[in-house]
Amino acid sequence: MHKATLAWNGNGLAFDATTGGGMQLQVGVGEDGEPVGARAKELVCLGLGACAGSNLVSLMKKMRQNVERIEIDVQAEQAETDPMVFTHVLTTYRLHGKGIDPAKVKKALDFIEEKYCGVLHMVNKTARTEYAFEIVEV
């Protein structure tokens, strides 16, 4: 089971949050409308990137690819009317390493899109999802 606890802290639309694992952070915006922490939909983007990224790291290791670093950029467009769900999400992966095989990266990312990343599968209930990747030889 996953769990999160939030308490409104009296400042605008900001909450003090604690994850089930005990990590603490602030979420939302203060009275002035400025962020005091991540916004809720930014956290969804972070969750998607972390979920897909951890799967990618695991698959690259299994495929014996020499990946030294992975950067992930998640961009989400949302509907203009309530409930303002995500409508399109582009996840871009930048893999740094030596001799990384693009065909293996594509195979891994296809597995992630089709089967592995639970957060992605939640998001794609409302959004068209796609990915791109770049390999940086180091």
N, C-alpha and C positions, 0 to 999 in steps of 0.2 A: 504494500500500500504506500502511496505517496501522500505527504501531508504538508500543509503550510498553515501558519497562524499569522493573522494580521490584526493590528490594533490601530485605529485612527488616532493620530497624535495631536489633533486639534489644529493643525496647520494646513489650511486649504483642503486639498484632496490627497494628502500624504498619509502613508501608513508605515508603521514599524513592522517589519515582517521577519518571521523566523521560519526556516525550513525544517522539515522533519529531522534533518541531520544536524540541526542546531546552528546553522549559518544565519547570521543576522544582516539585514540590509533595509534600506528605506526604498519605498516605491511611491511614485506619484509626483504631484506638483504642489508647491506651497501656495500661500495666499496670493502671492504676486504672480502666479502662473508659471513660475520658473521651476524646472525639475529639481527635486531634492534627492532623487535617485532614479533608477530606471523606471520608465513608464511600463504599464502592464503589457502592451503589445510588443514593446522592445524585449521584454522578458520571454515572450513567445518566440521571437526571432533568435534570441540567445539560446533558448532551449532546443530549437530546431538545429541550430549550428552545432551545439555541443553533442546532441544525439547523433546526427549524421557524421560529425567529425570523429567521434569515438568509434563508430562503425568503420569509417574509412581507415583510421589508424590500424585497427585490428585486421581488416582485410588486406591492407598493404603489407603488414608483417607476414600474414599467412601466404601472400603471393611473393614473398621474399624480395620486396622492392626496397631500395635504399633511400627511404624518405627521411629527411632530417628535420623538416618543419612543414607544417600545413597552416595556411591562413584561410579563413572562411569568411565570406561576406554574404550576409543575408539581406535582401531588399524585398520589402513587402508593400504592395499597393492594397489599399482598402476601399471598400464601397463608400460612396458619398452619402448614403442614407443609413439610418439605423437599421440593423445593429452594427453597421460598419465593419463587417467581417473582412478578412483578407480575401482578395479576389485573384491576385497573382503574386507568386513568390519566386524570385530568382536567387538561387544559391550558387555562388562562385567560389571555387576551391583553387588555391594556389599551392602547389606541392613543390617543395624545394628538395633537391637531392641529386644523386648521381645515377645516370642511366635508367631513369624511371620510364617504364613502358606505358605509352599512352593507351594502348589497348587494354592493359590490366587496370588502369585507372578508370576507364570507361566501364569495364565489366563490374568493378567494385561499386561505382556510383549507380549503375543500373540495378545491382542487387539492393542497394540502400533504398532507391526509389521504389522498387517493386516489393520488397519484403521487410527489410530490417528496421528502419527508423520509425519508431512508434509516433514520435512527435510529428514527423512529416506526414504520416498517415492520418493524424488528427487534422492537421492544417489542410491537407488536400481534399477534405470533405467540403470546403467552401472555396478553395483557391486552386487555380491552375498552377502547378509547380513545375519548375524546370531547373536544370543545372548547367553550368559551364565550368571548365577547368583549364588551368594553365600549368605547365611544368617549367620550373626554373632550374636550370642546370647549375650546380655549384661545384 
